[in-house]
Amino acid sequence: MWQGQFWLAMRRVMAVILTIIILPAALVAASSSEPLYEFKGGNNAGRPFDTLIFDQVGNLYGTTLAGGGKICGGDDSPCGTVFKLTHQSNGSWTESVLHRFGGSGDGWAPSAGLIFDSAGNLYGTTTMGGASGRGGTVFMLTPEQNGSWTETVLYSFCQLTNCADGAGPYAALTLDGAGILYGTTVVGGAYDGGTVFKLAPSSGGGRAETVLYSFGGPDGGGFPEAALILDASGNLYGTTSVGGQTCGNNYSCGIVFELTPKANGGWKEHVLYEFSGGEDGGVPYAGLTFDTAGNLYGTTSGINGAGRSTVFELVPKPHGGWKESVLHRFVKDTGITPCSGLTLDTAGSLYGTTFDGDTFNDGVIFQLTREDSGSWAYSVLYSFGDGGLGEHPYGGLVLDQTGNLYGTTSDCAVGDHCVGVVFELTP
């Protein structure tokens, strides 16, 4: 089921395909920007694809698909890295590679971002590698007193197809208060449409994997490529990039789902919304964001003509169900194809990135602000490809305490042997 879409997704994650189209200039809001670090690849890191995270003292952490100095896979693909950017007292940033992935048993191609636990350990996923060689891993990095980090593979998934436990985790993990990790795999499970899984601490000191839900069956959805979010009651929310209604070119448009734990064990899926590929958009690659009122926000990518690119909101109805509203429909001259989720500030404004569109078709950073009328005003804060910060941001944004935005681009506008940047955008 949906095998064509699966292999398209694999190619998208494993390589950045860039198409340059000259478009009319867009109105860009005033802001200050600078690259904090340019990746060079090779033994160093390269090709960051997902959102960064902060530690308690303001250092940044992330993953790269390329770099590390080792080659993995039959197509000479680099293995990838975990990196850290340390904020120095003079305002500069110093990059260090915390881990270089080594291949099959170690895992390779980390396309997702990281999360911290309360003890300062980092957790993440690799799309490929592991004990099977191809199914991917869940890993932990533990800081040592000498400044180094020790990697532990917590779980290795099996081969890419016909895996009951799932395979190919693209997304970051979610950690609950009991130390249980939750995640998704893009394939595998009972119907080979991907899974939602958990890794719970076991009595022997390891982690036990349990598949909570298998996609591709009669309930809807398939190929979840995004991280999950938890509500206060322990319910899980996410998106799938296929499933639901058909929206052209033999593609299905994707869904928003909720998983609720059953009283007698197991989990029940509820489809909160099916995208049609019309005015409501289609193909959500990114995860969701809650506001304080319990409303959900997300993006649809509409890649390859399968639906339109949008920012949407889902509001719970008083007597059950959810109401979907489109807050913004993207057009090429002001950014198109958002592949990441949204960041919400304390004033209720939303921030995000698009992979394509605007003047150089290299993507934008955008803001959506709720107006007194209840509508949302869209503005481009920065247009990539003009020689400043790089090109094609795939990941989302993170805010610091003073309102500065940080993110990554998967390619560079300038610079010799540059394979992505970390940037800061200041109001």
N, C-alpha and C positions, 0 to 999 in steps of 0.2 A: 504494500500500500504506500502510495506517495513516494516511490523510490526516486523518481526524477527530481522532486523537490529536495530529497535528502542529499543527493549528490551535488546539487546546486549549492546547498548550504555548506557542504564539506569544502567545495572549491572556494567559497566566499571566505571562510574562516582561515584556510591555509594559504591564501594569497590575496593581495590587494590588487584589484584590476582597475586601473585608472583610465578614464576617458575625459579628455579635455575638450570642452565646448565653450566658446566665447558667448557670453550672455550679456544683456543690458545691465548697467550698473544699478545697484539697489541703494536705497536710503539706509545708511548705517548710523546707529546712535553713537555718540561720543564715548570713547573709553580708551584706557591705556593698556597696552599689552606688551609682553616680552617673553621670549623663550627662556625657560629656566635651565633646560638641558637639551642638547642635541645628541641623539643616539647614533653610534657609528657602526654597530653590528660587530661581526667578527667574534673575538673573544669577549667583547662587551655585549650589552643588550641591544635590541633592535625590534622595531615593529610593535609598539604598544597598541593593544586593541580594546582595553576596557578601562573602567573608571578607577581612579586612584583612591587611596584611603589615607587619613592622617593618623599618627599616633598622638599620645597625650602632650608631647612637647612640640608638635608642629612639623615633624618630618613626614615625607610622603613615601608611599609604598605602592608597587604595581608589578605587573608581569609583562613580558614581551614574548611574542610568537617566535621571533628570530633571535640570533645572537647566542652567545654562550660558548662558541668555539667548537662545538661538536655537531656532527651531521646525523640526523635521524630519518628513517624512512627511505624507501627506494628511489625517491625523486630528489635526493640530496637536500631535503628540507632541514634547516637548522633546528636545534632542539628547544631553544628558548631559555628564559631566565626569570628569576624574581629579583627586583632591584629596589634600592632605597635611595631617596634624595634627602640629604641632611641639610637643614637650614643653619647656616653659619651665622655668627654674631655680626658679621659685616654685611649681611643681607644676601650673600651668594649662596649657591647650592652645590653640594658635592655628591656625585653619584657613586654608589658602590653596588656590586652584584652580590646578593645574599646567597643565591643558589643558581648553578648552571645545571640544567637537566641533562641527563646522560643517555637516555634512550629507552629501551624496552622495559626493564624492571623499574626504572626510575620514573618513567612517564616522560612525555614531551608534548610540545605545542600547547602551552597554557594560554587559552584565549580569554579566560575570565579573570576578573579582579580578585582581591583578597579580602579576608575578614580577620579581625583580632578576637581573641578571647580575653577574659579578665586577667589572665596570667601573662599576657604579652606574646602568646604563640600566634602564628599566622597560619591560616588554612586556605587552601585553594584546590583547583582541579586542573588536570591536563586532559586535553581532548583525545590524545593518542598515548600509546605506550602502556606500561604496566606489565603484570605477569603474563598476560596473553600476547603482548606486543602491540595490540591495536585498540583496545577498548577504552583506554584512559584510566586515570587514577584520581583519588582524593588524597591530598598530602598535607602534612603539618610541618612547619618550620619552627624550631625551638631556639631561642636566643641563648648563647653560652656566655659565661663570664668573661672569656677572652675576646668577645665581640663577634665571634663566628656564629653561624646558624647551622643547626643539624636538621636534615630532612628525614621524615618518617613517612613512608607510604601507608596510609591508613586503610586503603581499599583499592584493589585493582579490579576493574570490570573486564568482562570477557570480550570475545571478538565483536565486530561491529554489527553483525546480524544474528538473529536467533539466540539472543541472550536473555534469559529469564530475568536476570538482575539488572538489565539495562546496559548501555554502552554509549560512549561519546558524550561525556558531560561538558557542555559548552559554557555553562553559567557559573557564577559565583555561588557560594554556599550561604545558608542562613543558620544562625545559632540561636537556640532558645535558652531560657534560664537554667535548664537542667543539664546543659552541656551537650544536647543532641544536635547534630548537624543535619540539615535538610538540603536537598538538591534535586536537580533534574538531569536526565539523560535524553539525548535527542533521538536515539533509537533503542531497540531492545524492549524487553517486557513481554507480556503475554501475547500482544498483537504486533510487536515490532514497530510500534509508533512512539516509543519513548516511555519514560517512567518519571514518577516522583518517588524519591527514596529518602530514607533516614539512616544515619550512622549513629548508633547509641553506644555509650561506653559499656563494655562488658565486664563481667566479674574477673576475667583473666587479665584485664589491663588493656585489651585491644578494643576494636570497634566492630560491632555486629551490624551488617547491612540488612535492611528490610525494605522491600518494594511496597510503598503505600498505595500506589495506583499505576496501572498500565494504560497508556493511551493507544488509540487506534481501534478500540472496540465500539460498541453501539452507543456509548454515552457521549462521544464526541471529543474532538481535539487530537492533535498529534504533533510530534517534533517540537517539544518545548525547548526553546533556546535561551530562556531568561531565568534569572534568579527568582526565588519565591519571597513573599513577605508574610509575616505572621500578624494576626490581630491579638488583642488582649485575651481572647478566649481560646487561643491555640489553633485557630483555623488558618489554613494556608491559602494564599491567593497567587495566581500567576497567569501567564498567557501561553498559547501555543501558536506556532507560525502557520500551521495548516489545520484542517478540520473545519467543521461547520459548513457554511454555504460556499458554493462555487462562484468564483469572481473572475473568470476569464482565463484563456490560455491553459485550460485544464488544471488550474490552480484552485485550491480551496483557500478561504480567506482568513481562517484562524478564529480563535475564541479567547474570551476571558473566563477563567474558572475559579471555583472555590473548592477546597477539600476540607471536609469536616470530619472529626473523629467520631466513630460510632460507639455507642455505649458498650456493645459486646465485642469491641475490637474491630480493626479495619477502618477504612476511610471511605466516605461517600463523595463523589464528584457532583458539583452543581455548575452547570454552564450559566454564567451570569450574562454573557452577551456573545452573539455570533455576528461577525463582521460580514457585510454583504459585498464589499469592494466598490460600492458606489460612493455617495456623499459621506458615508460614515467611515470610509477607509478600509484597509485590509492588510493582512500579513504583519502582525505585531511581533517583532523580534525582541523587543525590550520588555523588561519587567514593569511593575506597577509601583505607585507611590500613594500612600495614605496622607490625607490631611487630618487635622484635629477633630473634624466633624465626622470622620469615617468615610469620606468620599474617596474614590479611586481615580488616579490620573495615569495616563500612559500615551504611547505613540504607536502609530502604524506606519510601516515603511513603504508598502506598495511597490516592492521591487519587481522588475521585469513585467510591468504592466498589470500585475495582479492586485488591483485595488489602488486607492489613492493614499498619499501620505497625510496623516492628520495628527493632531493632539486631541485626545478625547477625555471626557470625564464620565464616571459612573457614580450615580447618586442612589443610595438605598431608598426604596419606596416605603412608606409607613406600614403597609400591609404585605410586605414581601416583594421580592423582585428588585430589579435595578433599572434606572432610567439612564440611557446613554445620550450624551450631548457632545457635539464636535466643537471644540474651542477654537481650532484653527485648521485650515486646509492649506497645505504648503503648495507653492508654485515655484518654478525653477529660478525666477529672477530674485527671489528672497530666501532661497534654501529649500532643499527637497531631500527626501530619503533619510529621515531620522532613524538611526539604528540603535540608539540608546534610550534609556529611561529619562525621567525628569527629576530635577532637584527643586525642592520647595523651600523658600526662605521664611523667616518669621512673619513677614508681612503678607504672605500668601501668594507671592509671585512665583512663577515657574520658570526654570532655566533648562536649556537643553542644547544639543548640537545636531546638525544635519551632515550627512556624509558628502552630499553633492549640492549643486545649485549655487546661485549668486553669480557674481561677475566672472569668475574664473572656473566655475563649476567645481570648486574645491571645498564647499561646505561653509557653514556659518555657526556662530554661537547666537542663540536667540533668547528672548525674554517674553513671557506672557504675563500681563498685569490685569487684574480684574478692575473694571471701571465701576463707577457708582450705578450705572444702568444695569449691571450684571453681566455685560458682555466682556470680552477679553481683548486687550490691545496687544498686537504682536509687533516686536521691534527686533531688528538685527543689531546685536551688540558688536559683532566682529565678523568680517568676511575673510575667509582663508584664501591663500594663494596670491596675496598681493606683496609677497616678499618678507612677511613678518614672522608668522608663527608656524608655518608648515601647511600641510594639506590633508584633507579627508579625515576628520575626527570620527572614529567609530564609537568610542566610549563616551560616557556621560561626564558630568561636571561635579566637583565637590566644592563646597563653600567653606571659607575659614570664618573666624569669629568677627572679622571686620568687613565681611561682604565681598572679599576677593574670590574669584572663581579660578579653579585649577582643572586642567585636563590634559589630554594627549592627542596627538595626530599620528596617523599611521605612516605618513610620508612627509617630505620636506619640500618647501618652496625654494630654498636656497641651501648652499653648503655642500662641500665635497663628501661623498660617501655617507650622507646623512640618511638615516632610516627611522625617522620619527622624532618628535619632540615632546617635552613636557612644557606646558605654558601656564602663565598666570595672566588673568584679565582683571584689571583694577578699575572700579568706577571712576 
